[in-house]
Amino acid sequence: MRVQISKATRATFLRLGLLGPLRCSRATTRGLATTHSIPSHQNEDLASRTPPYPKLLERLGTVRKVLGSSRQLTLAEKILYSHLENPEESLLSNTNNGRDIRGQANLKLKPDRVAMQDASAQMALLQFMSCGLPSTAVPASIHCDHMIVGEKGADTDLPNSIAGNKEVFDFLESAAQKYGIEFWPPGAGIIHQSVLENYSAPGLMMLGTDSHTPNAGGLGAIAIGVGGADAVDALVDAPWELKAPKILGVKLVGELSGWASPKDVILNLAGQLTVRGGTGFVIEYFGPGVQTLSATGMGTCCNMGAEVGATTSLFPFSPSHVPYLYATHRGPIAQAAQNIASLPMAQNLLVADPEAVYDKVITIDLSTLEPHINGPFTPDLSTPLSKFKSVVEEKKWPTTFGAGLIGSCTNSSYQDMTRAEEIVKQACAAGLTPKADFFVTPGSEQIRATLDRDDTLSTFSSAGGTVLANACGPCIGQWNRTDGPKKGEANAIFTSYNRNFPGRNDGNRGTMNFLASPELITAMSYSGSTTFNPMTDSIQTPAGPFKFSPPKGYDLPSAGFAEGKSELLPTPGVPDPSVEVVVDPKSTRLALLDPFPAFPNTEFTSLRVLYKVKGQCTTDTISAAGPWLKYKGHLPNISENTLIGAVNAATDEVNVAYDVDGSNMGIPELAKKWKAQGQEWLVVAEHNYGEGSAREHAALQPRYLGGRIILAKSFARIHETNLKKQGIVPLTFANESDYDVLSACDEVATRGLLDTLRAGGKGEVELVVKKDGQESVIKTRHTLSQDQCGFVLAGSALNLLARRGREGVEEVTRGNELTD
């Protein structure tokens, strides 16, 4: 939809440099997956990468009128509300005339852009293709990063991974060409680093099919991790719905020094909030300390906001954004953002109003912040470095570790790598070599090429480090680990990654992954000891004891970023309807989707409890990654891993389910057996069910296998939404003690669910549990909105979107017939 701008407003925009020619021509010839001939960064389509500032400022003015000119807004509210399809409808409905928006309003938003990684893009595109549209409604990109295995180094690992995944990469690229999506080939970089370097910008709103999409908030964007079905909303120009978040303000004061890094800001915050503490919130950083951080440092803080369950995280426009935008070939965007930041506060989209009120404020003094180490097994178990040795000894954790891994989407900036490099140079000068295996993952081809030109990579390699491909690799479980711990054997690794759930990195649930900054991990790798503190401890050398000095690095390369290999630049986002997207019906990797059945015209009368889960149940638990990633585009095949990491609440067994006759089998096997018998089911779980990745397969798979309800003590935000999009009803216990009432194989009926769905979410749902000839009633709560009720009734959101797509095509056809 084109927003009409008044002549006076247009004149103002022209004066401020917010309107003007930004599009550059671009030509390309390209095969699939492995061949590439692309011009330089100088010819990028900057217009499609620039937020629609005139429209956003016009919409912000509308929001001010709806809420009153005296209303003080946070930065997150300004950007979100400026992306509303209809501000008055969203902000004044069910909100006490706009006074109680946070946590109440259902925001119907129109994002500016969509980004997808290769593992999740498969299902997102399969769903988009079902809608029958010729191109995407907003700019979009695909990034091939999750399916590249790390083992021997980039030169070996990348060709092997391309060969092993060619079918999928060819599918993704052909779909990208057909529908006008920019395609970043294998080796180009990790989605979040590439987005920060190319697409993120102050004031932008973006959806990404990965939970760490908020990394883009480091440049002042609202970037939200979603499932593929949510991404399809934006791709087909349907409004995307979000419960208006509360706003958690994190006030930064002081300035980092010594060993402290931006990573320690978020590691400390995760310890304060826990993995559930940010649920329903946007984390908005503010305060004088913001001005002292680099743009990429801010990205690190926002990236790991996903680990506390936050909807997203973001920073206000900062002086450090300007040189970063210029360095990444986006000078006109930097200039436009500076112009907006100079406007009167009523029109300033890029910072919070001076008296904006936060729902909660946490203050972090950067001047006194010390390095932290988080883990094992959860990213919120935060320990200051000075206390870590005593905790290791108290908990009897391993005192040695086998591998130190730095880089990933969280910490692979030029600043991160040059600080780690400085540690390596100190160690080399002292004659030291790493005692733990040492792996380096550049976040993008631009970073890799720059580090190569500036001899940083050769510093790592000459010290014994292995430089992996520009991809997720070990962070996402794509790691062929060769240092030998046996399955289940307790061992330790240190990584600068963002997530450390059991078994995530190497498939070994005994591996304890401790999260820390790249420079701290680098120093500790030279000791090989988990109890080593480089701030205070020394390493013995033939010349005597050696002690590291605090690291120093560079925010940006003085010679600018190197362009890297031109074949790793993206294809243009121009649709080509002549391209054929082929899915082999015999493929084990890709399968077209069949629609899920609609909700019945009755209540559920005889569901059964498939499994009662004990303790933590992440999306890794529900749909494991690692070797299973190759089946992301084939729902029947990947469903074979459903809930295989879940702990049985009755027996403490993992992936052991019991049928009504007492026979036991794996959870997917029992689900398939019940599906064949026509027996639909539910799962019972504890707190924060579905925490972790934006992995919509964790909702698709249970739905495919016959799941209808998930009943939990609480849900992670993304997963709860994913369930609704796939037609599964997420319910929470009104009384958590009722968790103890239910057991596996109990028969369950619903009461009030059908009426609630038909009433657009108004109503209460009870579950009637039949056990041993007795009935008991469990009261539940739900968060179903009117639109989400429509998804469930239709069978899935995709069913609705596909129907609307068909209706749109039919309407165009009728219109053409009338004009012929």
C-alpha positions in Angstrom: 0.0 0.0 0.0 1.3 3.4 -0.9 1.1 6.1 1.8 0.1 9.5 0.5 2.5 12.3 1.7 1.5 15.9 1.7 3.4 18.5 -0.4 4.7 20.2 2.8 5.8 16.9 4.3 7.5 15.9 1.0 9.3 19.2 0.9 10.6 18.6 4.5 11.7 15.1 3.6 13.6 16.4 0.5 15.3 19.1 2.6 16.4 16.5 5.1 17.6 14.1 2.5 15.0 11.5 3.3 13.8 11.2 -0.3 15.9 10.8 -3.4 17.3 8.3 -5.8 19.0 5.4 -4.0 18.6 2.5 -6.5 21.6 1.4 -8.4 21.5 -0.8 -11.4 22.6 -4.4 -11.1 23.1 -7.2 -13.6 23.9 -10.8 -12.9 24.2 -14.2 -14.4 24.0 -17.1 -12.1 23.6 -20.8 -12.0 22.5 -22.7 -8.9 24.2 -23.2 -5.5 27.8 -23.3 -6.6 28.3 -20.8 -9.5 28.2 -17.1 -9.1 29.1 -13.9 -10.9 28.1 -10.9 -9.0 29.3 -7.2 -9.2 30.7 -5.4 -6.2 29.0 -3.9 -3.1 28.9 -0.6 -4.9 26.1 -1.8 -7.1 23.8 -3.0 -4.3 20.1 -2.1 -4.4 20.3 0.5 -1.6 16.7 1.6 -2.1 15.3 -1.8 -1.0 17.7 -1.8 2.0 16.6 1.6 3.2 13.7 1.8 5.8 10.7 3.7 4.4 11.5 6.7 6.5 8.9 9.1 5.0 6.1 6.6 5.5 7.3 5.8 9.1 7.5 9.5 10.1 4.0 10.1 8.6 2.7 7.1 10.6 4.4 8.3 13.8 2.5 11.6 13.4 -0.7 9.6 13.1 0.2 7.7 16.3 0.8 10.9 18.1 -2.7 12.1 17.1 -4.3 8.8 18.2 -2.6 8.7 21.6 -2.3 12.4 22.3 0.7 14.7 21.7 1.7 14.5 25.4 2.1 10.7 25.4 5.8 9.8 26.0 6.9 6.8 23.9 9.8 4.5 24.3 12.0 3.8 21.2 10.4 0.3 20.8 6.9 1.8 20.9 7.8 4.4 18.3 9.2 1.9 15.8 6.5 -0.7 16.4 3.6 1.7 16.3 4.9 3.3 13.2 4.6 0.0 11.5 0.9 -0.5 12.4 -1.4 -1.2 9.5 -4.2 0.8 11.3 -2.9 2.6 14.4 -6.3 3.6 15.7 -7.6 0.0 15.5 -4.6 -1.6 17.2 -4.0 1.0 19.8 -7.5 1.8 21.0 -9.1 -1.7 20.9 -9.3 -3.4 24.3 -6.8 -0.9 25.8 -8.9 1.4 28.0 -8.8 4.0 25.1 -5.1 3.6 24.7 -4.1 3.9 28.3 -3.2 0.2 28.7 -1.6 -0.9 25.4 1.3 -2.9 26.8 0.4 -6.5 27.3 -3.1 -5.9 26.1 -3.3 -4.6 22.5 -3.0 -6.9 19.5 -0.7 -5.0 17.2 -1.3 -5.7 13.5 2.1 -4.8 11.9 3.5 -4.4 8.5 7.2 -5.3 8.6 9.7 -3.8 6.1 11.7 -7.0 5.4 12.1 -10.7 6.0 15.3 -12.7 6.4 15.5 -16.5 6.4 18.3 -19.0 7.1 18.6 -22.1 5.0 17.2 -24.6 7.5 14.1 -22.7 8.3 13.7 -21.1 4.8 12.8 -24.5 3.3 9.5 -24.8 5.2 8.8 -21.1 5.0 9.1 -21.2 1.2 7.1 -24.4 0.9 4.3 -22.6 2.8 4.7 -19.4 0.8 4.5 -21.4 -2.5 1.2 -22.8 -1.3 -0.3 -19.3 -1.4 0.1 -19.0 -5.2 1.6 -15.5 -5.4 4.1 -14.4 -8.1 6.5 -12.6 -5.8 7.1 -11.5 -2.2 5.3 -8.4 -1.0 8.4 -7.1 0.9 12.1 -7.4 0.3 13.5 -10.7 1.6 16.7 -12.7 1.8 17.9 -16.3 2.2 21.2 -17.1 3.9 22.8 -20.5 3.6 24.6 -20.9 7.0 23.0 -23.7 9.1 23.8 -26.7 6.9 27.6 -26.4 6.7 29.5 -28.8 9.0 32.6 -27.6 10.8 35.5 -30.1 11.1 38.8 -29.6 9.3 38.5 -26.0 8.1 36.7 -23.9 5.5 38.6 -25.1 2.4 37.5 -28.7 3.0 34.2 -28.3 4.9 32.5 -25.9 2.6 32.8 -27.9 -0.6 31.8 -31.1 1.2 28.7 -29.4 2.7 27.7 -27.9 -0.7 28.0 -31.3 -2.3 26.0 -33.0 0.5 23.2 -30.4 0.4 23.1 -29.5 -3.3 19.4 -30.5 -3.7 18.3 -28.2 -0.9 20.6 -25.3 -1.9 19.3 -25.6 -5.5 15.7 -25.5 -4.3 16.3 -22.4 -2.2 18.1 -20.6 -4.9 15.5 -21.4 -7.6 12.7 -20.3 -5.3 14.6 -17.1 -4.5 15.0 -16.4 -8.3 11.4 -17.1 -9.0 9.9 -15.0 -6.2 12.5 -12.1 -6.1 14.4 -13.0 -2.9 18.1 -12.2 -2.5 20.0 -15.4 -2.1 23.3 -15.5 -0.1 25.0 -18.8 -1.1 26.8 -21.2 1.2 30.0 -19.6 2.6 28.6 -16.0 2.3 28.1 -15.8 6.1 25.8 -16.3 9.1 22.4 -14.7 8.6 22.6 -12.3 11.6 26.1 -11.0 10.7 25.1 -10.6 7.1 21.9 -8.8 8.1 23.8 -6.4 10.3 26.2 -5.6 7.5 23.6 -5.2 4.8 20.0 -4.8 5.9 19.7 -3.6 9.5 19.2 0.1 9.9 17.8 2.5 12.5 14.0 2.4 12.6 13.7 -0.7 10.4 11.2 -3.5 11.3 12.2 -7.0 10.2 11.1 -10.5 10.8 13.6 -13.4 10.7 13.1 -17.1 10.8 15.7 -17.5 13.6 15.5 -16.7 17.3 18.6 -14.5 17.1 17.2 -12.2 14.6 17.3 -9.4 17.3 21.0 -9.2 16.6 19.9 -6.4 14.1 18.8 -4.3 17.1 22.4 -3.3 17.5 21.8 -0.8 14.7 18.5 0.4 16.2 16.1 -1.9 14.3 13.1 -3.8 15.6 14.0 -7.3 14.5 11.9 -10.2 15.7 12.5 -14.0 15.5 9.5 -15.9 14.2 8.5 -19.2 12.7 8.1 -19.6 8.9 4.4 -19.2 9.0 4.8 -15.8 10.6 7.3 -14.9 8.0 4.8 -15.8 5.3 2.4 -13.2 6.7 4.8 -10.5 5.8 5.8 -12.2 2.5 2.1 -12.1 1.3 1.3 -8.7 2.7 -0.9 -9.9 5.5 -0.6 -8.0 8.8 1.6 -9.8 11.3 0.1 -9.9 14.8 2.0 -9.3 18.0 0.7 -8.9 21.5 2.0 -5.5 22.5 5.1 -6.1 24.6 6.0 -4.6 27.8 9.3 -2.6 27.8 12.2 -3.5 30.0 14.7 -0.6 30.1 18.4 -1.5 30.6 20.2 1.7 31.7 23.9 1.6 30.9 26.3 3.9 32.8 30.0 4.1 32.8 32.4 2.6 30.2 33.9 -0.8 29.7 37.6 -1.3 30.3 40.2 -4.1 30.6 38.8 -7.6 30.1 35.1 -6.5 30.2 33.3 -6.7 26.8 29.8 -6.2 25.4 29.4 -10.0 25.8 29.6 -9.5 29.5 26.7 -7.0 29.5 24.3 -9.6 28.2 25.8 -12.5 30.2 25.3 -10.5 33.4 21.8 -9.5 32.3 20.9 -13.2 31.5 21.9 -14.1 35.0 19.6 -11.4 36.5 16.6 -12.2 34.3 16.8 -16.0 33.8 15.7 -17.7 30.6 12.1 -16.7 31.3 12.6 -13.2 32.7 12.3 -11.4 29.4 9.2 -13.1 28.1 6.6 -10.6 26.9 9.2 -7.8 27.0 11.2 -5.8 24.6 14.6 -5.0 26.0 15.5 -1.4 25.3 18.9 -0.1 26.2 19.4 3.5 27.1 21.7 5.7 29.2 25.1 7.4 28.8 26.9 4.1 28.6 25.2 3.4 25.2 27.4 6.0 23.6 30.5 4.1 24.5 29.7 0.8 22.8 30.5 -0.1 19.2 27.6 -1.0 16.8 28.7 -4.6 16.7 29.0 -4.7 20.5 25.4 -3.6 20.7 24.6 -6.4 18.2 26.1 -8.9 20.6 23.9 -7.6 23.5 20.8 -7.8 21.3 21.6 -11.2 19.9 21.6 -12.9 23.3 18.4 -11.2 24.4 16.8 -14.3 22.9 18.3 -16.3 25.8 16.0 -14.5 28.3 12.9 -14.9 26.2 12.6 -11.3 25.1 10.5 -10.4 22.0 13.5 -8.4 20.8 16.2 -6.0 22.0 17.4 -2.7 20.6 19.6 0.3 21.0 18.8 3.9 20.2 20.5 5.7 17.4 24.1 6.2 18.4 27.2 8.0 17.0 28.8 4.6 16.5 26.1 3.7 14.0 27.3 6.3 11.6 30.8 5.0 10.8 29.6 1.4 10.8 26.9 2.3 8.2 29.5 4.1 6.1 32.0 1.3 6.4 29.4 -1.2 5.2 28.5 0.9 2.1 25.4 2.5 3.4 26.3 6.2 3.7 23.0 7.5 2.5 21.2 5.5 5.2 23.5 7.0 7.8 22.8 10.5 6.5 19.1 9.9 6.6 19.2 8.5 10.1 21.3 11.5 11.3 18.7 13.9 9.8 15.9 12.1 11.6 17.8 12.2 14.8 18.1 16.0 14.5 14.4 16.5 14.2 12.3 17.8 17.2 11.5 15.0 19.6 7.9 14.7 18.5 9.2 13.6 15.1 12.3 11.8 16.2 11.8 8.1 15.4 15.2 6.9 16.5 15.4 7.6 20.3 12.9 7.3 23.2 11.0 10.4 24.4 12.8 12.0 27.4 10.2 11.0 29.9 9.2 7.6 28.5 8.3 5.2 31.2 9.6 1.6 31.3 7.8 -1.3 33.0 11.0 -2.2 34.7 14.5 -0.7 34.7 17.8 -2.6 35.4 21.0 -0.5 35.7 24.4 -1.9 34.7 27.5 0.0 35.5 30.0 -0.8 32.7 32.8 0.7 34.7 32.6 -2.0 37.4 31.4 -4.9 35.2 33.7 -7.9 35.2 33.9 -10.8 32.7 31.3 -13.5 33.2 31.0 -17.1 32.3 27.6 -18.7 31.8 26.7 -22.3 31.9 26.7 -25.2 31.7 23.5 -26.4 30.1 21.7 -23.1 30.3 22.7 -19.6 29.2 21.4 -17.9 32.3 23.6 -19.6 34.9 25.9 -16.6 35.2 29.1 -16.5 37.3 31.6 -13.6 37.5 35.1 -14.7 36.5 36.5 -14.0 39.9 34.2 -16.6 41.4 34.2 -19.2 38.6 37.1 -21.3 40.0 35.4 -21.8 43.3 32.1 -22.8 41.6 34.0 -25.3 39.4 35.5 -26.9 42.4 32.2 -26.8 44.4 30.2 -28.3 41.5 32.9 -30.8 40.6 32.8 -29.6 37.0 35.8 -30.7 34.8 38.9 -28.8 35.5 40.2 -29.1 31.9 38.5 -28.5 28.7 38.9 -29.9 25.2 38.0 -27.0 22.9 37.8 -23.2 22.7 35.5 -21.9 19.9 35.2 -18.3 19.0 33.2 -16.4 16.5 29.6 -17.3 15.5 26.7 -14.9 14.8 27.1 -13.5 18.4 30.8 -12.6 18.5 32.5 -12.5 15.1 32.9 -8.8 14.5 36.2 -7.1 13.6 36.4 -5.8 17.2 35.9 -9.3 18.7 38.5 -10.9 16.4 41.1 -8.3 16.8 40.8 -8.4 20.6 41.3 -12.2 20.5 44.1 -11.8 18.0 45.9 -9.5 20.5 45.8 -12.3 23.1 47.2 -14.8 20.6 50.1 -12.4 19.8 50.9 -12.0 23.5 50.9 -15.8 23.9 53.0 -16.4 20.8 55.6 -13.8 22.1 55.8 -15.9 25.3 56.3 -19.1 23.4 52.9 -20.6 24.3 50.6 -22.8 22.2 47.0 -23.6 23.0 46.4 -26.6 25.2 42.8 -26.9 24.0 41.7 -27.3 20.4 41.0 -23.8 19.1 38.4 -23.0 16.4 37.6 -19.7 14.7 34.4 -19.0 12.9 34.2 -15.7 10.9 30.7 -14.4 10.7 30.7 -13.4 7.1 32.8 -13.3 4.0 33.3 -9.6 4.5 34.7 -10.3 8.0 36.8 -13.2 6.8 38.3 -11.3 3.9 39.1 -8.4 6.0 40.7 -10.6 8.7 42.7 -12.3 6.0 43.9 -9.1 4.5 44.9 -7.8 7.9 46.8 -11.0 8.8 44.5 -11.8 11.7 43.5 -15.2 10.3 47.2 -16.1 9.7 47.9 -15.2 13.4 45.2 -17.7 14.5 46.3 -20.4 12.0 50.0 -20.1 12.9 49.1 -20.5 16.6 47.4 -23.8 15.8 43.8 -22.5 15.3 41.4 -24.0 12.8 39.5 -21.4 10.7 36.1 -22.8 9.9 33.7 -21.7 7.1 31.6 -18.5 7.4 28.7 -20.4 8.8 27.0 -21.6 12.0 28.9 -24.9 12.3 29.5 -26.0 15.9 27.1 -23.4 17.3 24.1 -25.1 15.8 25.4 -28.6 16.2 27.1 -28.9 12.8 30.4 -30.1 14.3 32.3 -33.3 13.6 34.2 -33.2 16.8 37.5 -35.1 16.8 39.0 -34.7 20.3 37.4 -37.9 21.5 35.1 -37.6 24.5 32.7 -40.6 24.7 29.0 -40.1 24.5 27.6 -39.1 27.9 31.1 -38.5 29.3 31.3 -35.2 31.3 33.7 -32.8 29.5 33.9 -29.1 29.0 34.2 -26.7 26.1 34.3 -22.8 26.1 32.5 -20.9 23.3 31.6 -17.4 22.4 28.2 -18.7 21.2 24.8 -17.8 22.5 23.2 -21.0 23.5 24.4 -24.1 25.4 21.6 -26.6 25.9 22.6 -30.2 26.6 23.9 -32.0 23.4 23.4 -28.9 21.3 27.0 -28.5 19.9 28.3 -32.1 19.5 25.4 -34.3 20.2 26.9 -35.3 23.6 24.6 -34.5 26.5 27.7 -34.8 28.8 29.4 -31.8 27.1 29.3 -28.7 29.3 29.4 -25.6 27.1 30.5 -22.5 29.0 29.7 -19.2 27.3 32.2 -16.3 27.5 33.7 -13.5 25.4 36.1 -14.5 22.5 39.1 -12.8 24.2 38.5 -14.6 27.5 38.1 -18.0 25.7 41.3 -17.4 23.7 43.3 -16.7 26.8 41.8 -19.7 28.7 42.6 -22.0 25.7 46.3 -21.4 26.4 45.9 -22.8 29.9 43.5 -25.6 29.1 42.1 -25.2 32.5 38.5 -24.2 33.4 39.8 -22.6 36.6 42.3 -20.2 34.9 41.6 -16.5 35.4 43.7 -14.5 33.0 43.1 -11.3 35.0 45.0 -12.7 38.0 46.7 -16.0 37.1 50.0 -16.7 35.2 51.1 -19.5 33.0 54.5 -21.0 33.6 57.0 -20.8 30.7 60.7 -21.7 30.4 61.4 -18.0 30.9 59.2 -17.8 34.0 55.6 -17.0 34.7 53.6 -15.2 32.0 50.5 -13.1 32.6 48.2 -11.8 29.9 47.6 -8.0 29.6 44.0 -6.8 29.0 43.2 -7.1 25.3 42.9 -4.3 22.9 41.1 -4.3 19.5 39.6 -2.1 16.8 35.9 -1.3 16.3 36.4 -1.0 12.5 39.3 -1.8 10.1 41.3 1.3 9.3 41.6 0.3 5.7 37.8 -0.4 5.4 36.2 -3.8 5.0 37.5 -6.0 2.2 34.9 -7.1 -0.3 35.8 -10.7 -0.4 34.9 -13.2 -3.0 32.4 -11.7 -5.5 30.8 -15.1 -6.0 29.5 -15.0 -2.4 27.5 -11.8 -2.9 23.8 -12.3 -3.2 21.6 -12.6 -6.3 19.3 -9.7 -7.0 15.8 -9.5 -5.5 14.1 -9.4 -8.9 11.4 -12.1 -9.5 11.7 -14.2 -12.6 8.5 -16.1 -13.3 10.2 -18.3 -15.9 12.2 -20.1 -13.2 10.9 -23.5 -12.3 11.0 -24.7 -8.7 11.2 -28.4 -8.8 10.7 -30.8 -5.8 11.4 -34.4 -6.7 8.5 -36.5 -5.3 11.0 -39.2 -4.4 13.3 -36.8 -2.4 14.1 -37.6 1.2 15.1 -33.9 1.8 12.1 -32.0 0.4 8.4 -32.6 0.3 5.5 -30.4 -0.7 3.0 -29.8 2.1 -0.5 -31.1 2.4 -3.0 -28.9 4.3 -3.8 -29.9 7.9 -7.4 -30.8 8.6 -9.7 -28.1 10.0 -10.8 -28.1 13.6 -13.8 -30.4 14.1 -17.3 -29.0 14.6 -17.3 -30.5 18.1 -15.2 -30.5 21.3 -12.4 -33.0 21.6 -13.9 -35.9 23.5 -11.1 -38.5 23.7 -7.6 -37.0 23.4 -4.9 -38.9 25.2 -1.7 -37.7 26.9 1.1 -38.9 24.7 3.8 -37.8 27.1 4.3 -35.9 30.3 7.5 -34.0 30.1 9.7 -33.3 33.2 11.9 -30.2 33.4 13.4 -28.2 30.6 11.9 -28.7 27.2 13.5 -26.6 24.5 12.9 -26.5 20.8 16.1 -28.6 20.6 14.3 -31.2 22.8 11.2 -31.1 20.6 13.0 -31.0 17.2 16.7 -31.8 17.4 19.2 -30.0 15.1 22.6 -31.5 14.2 22.2 -34.3 11.7 18.4 -33.7 11.5 18.9 -30.4 9.8 19.0 -32.2 6.4 15.3 -33.1 6.8 14.1 -29.5 7.5 12.2 -29.5 4.1 10.7 -32.9 4.6 8.1 -32.9 7.3 7.4 -36.7 7.4 11.2 -37.5 7.8 12.0 -34.8 10.3 9.0 -35.8 12.4 11.0 -39.0 13.3 12.9 -36.8 15.9 9.8 -35.4 17.6 10.5 -34.9 21.4 13.3 -37.4 21.4 15.1 -35.3 24.0 12.2 -35.1 26.4 12.5 -36.6 29.9 9.6 -38.9 31.0 8.1 -37.3 34.2 7.1 -40.7 35.6 10.3 -42.7 34.9 13.1 -40.1 34.2 13.8 -42.0 30.9 14.6 -40.0 27.8 12.5 -40.6 24.7 10.7 -43.6 26.2 6.9 -43.5 26.0 4.3 -46.1 27.2 1.2 -47.1 25.4 -2.1 -47.9 27.2 -1.2 -51.6 27.2 2.1 -50.9 29.0 4.3 -51.5 26.0 7.1 -48.9 25.5 8.7 -47.3 22.5 10.2 -44.1 21.3 8.0 -41.0 21.4 7.8 -40.6 17.6 6.9 -44.3 17.2 4.0 -44.0 19.7 2.8 -40.8 18.0 2.8 -42.5 14.6 1.0 -45.5 16.0 -1.7 -43.4 17.5 -2.0 -41.3 14.4 -2.6 -44.5 12.3 -5.3 -45.5 14.8 -6.9 -42.0 14.6 -6.0 -41.3 18.2 -5.2 -37.5 18.6 -3.2 -36.5 21.6 -1.8 -33.8 23.9 1.5 -33.2 25.7 1.8 -32.1 29.3 4.9 -30.0 30.2 6.4 -27.6 32.8 7.7 -24.1 32.5 9.0 -22.2 29.4 8.0 -25.0 27.1 9.6 -24.4 23.7 12.4 -22.0 24.8 15.3 -21.6 22.4 15.2 -21.4 18.7 12.4 -20.0 16.5 12.2 -23.6 15.2 8.6 -23.9 13.8 9.3 -27.6 13.2 8.8 -28.0 16.9 5.1 -27.1 16.2 4.8 -28.6 12.7 6.0 -32.0 13.8 3.5 -32.6 16.7 0.7 -31.3 14.5 1.7 -33.7 11.6 1.7 -36.6 14.0 -1.7 -35.9 15.5 -1.0 -33.4 18.3 -3.9 -31.0 19.2 -3.1 -29.4 22.5 0.1 -28.6 24.5 -0.7 -28.0 28.2 2.2 -26.4 30.1 2.9 -24.3 33.1 4.2 -21.6 30.7 5.4 -21.1 27.1 8.3 -19.4 25.4 6.8 -16.6 23.2 7.9 -17.7 19.7 6.9 -21.3 20.2 3.5 -20.5 21.6 2.8 -18.4 18.5 4.2 -21.2 16.2 1.8 -23.7 17.8 -1.2 -21.5 17.1 -0.1 -20.9 13.5 0.0 -24.7 12.9 -3.4 -25.3 14.5 -2.3 -26.6 17.9 -3.9 -25.0 21.0 -1.4 -23.9 23.7 -3.0 -23.9 27.1 -1.5 -23.1 30.5 -2.5 -24.5 33.9 -4.7 -22.0 35.9 -3.3 -23.9 38.9 0.2 -25.2 38.3 -0.3 -28.0 40.9 -2.7 -29.6 38.4 0.4 -30.7 36.6 0.6 -33.5 39.1 -3.0 -34.7 38.3 -2.2 -35.8 34.8 -0.3 -38.9 33.7 0.7 -40.4 30.3 -2.2 -42.1 28.5 -4.9 -40.3 30.5 -8.0 -39.6 28.5 -8.9 -35.9 28.1 -11.9 -34.1 26.8 -12.2 -30.3 26.2 -15.0 -28.1 27.6 -15.5 -24.6 26.2 -12.7 -24.8 23.6 -15.0 -24.8 20.5 -17.1 -21.9 21.8 -13.9 -19.9 22.7 -12.5 -20.4 19.2 -15.8 -19.4 17.5 -16.0 -16.3 19.8 -12.6 -15.1 18.8 -10.8 -16.0 22.0 -13.5 -14.9 24.5 -14.2 -17.7 26.9 -12.6 -20.2 29.2 -11.4 -23.7 28.4 -11.5 -26.6 30.8 -10.0 -30.1 30.4 -11.9 -33.1 31.8 -9.5 -35.9 32.7 -10.9 -39.4 32.8 -8.8 -41.8 34.9 -9.6 -45.0 36.8 -13.3 -44.5 36.3 -13.2 -41.0 37.8 -13.3 -37.5 36.2 -11.5 -34.4 37.4 -11.6 -30.9 35.9 -8.5 -28.9 35.1 -9.0 -25.1 34.6 -6.7 -23.6 32.0 -5.7 -20.2 30.6 -5.1 -19.2 27.0 -3.8 -16.2 25.0 -5.7 -16.8 21.7 -6.6 -13.7 19.8 -9.4 -13.4 17.2 -7.0 -14.0 14.3 -5.3 -16.9 16.0 -8.7 -18.6 16.7 -9.2 -18.3 12.9 -5.9 -20.2 12.4 -6.9 -23.0 14.7 -10.4 -23.3 13.2 -9.0 -23.4 9.6 -6.5 -26.0 10.6 -3.5 -23.7 10.3 -2.6 -20.1 9.3 -1.3 -21.5 6.0 -4.8 -22.8 5.2 -6.2 -19.3 5.6 -3.4 -17.6 3.6 -3.6 -20.1 0.8 -7.3 -19.5 0.5 -6.8 -15.8 0.5 -4.1 -16.2 -2.2 -6.5 -18.2 -4.4 -9.2 -15.7 -3.9 -6.8 -12.9 -4.9 -5.8 -14.7 -8.0 -9.4 -15.3 -8.9 -10.3 -11.7 -8.3 -7.5 -10.6 -10.7 -8.6 -13.1 -13.3 -12.2 -11.9 -13.1 -11.0 -8.3 -13.4 -9.0 -9.1 -16.5 -11.9 -10.9 -18.0 -14.1 -7.9 -17.5 -11.6 -5.6 -19.2 -10.9 -7.9 -22.2 
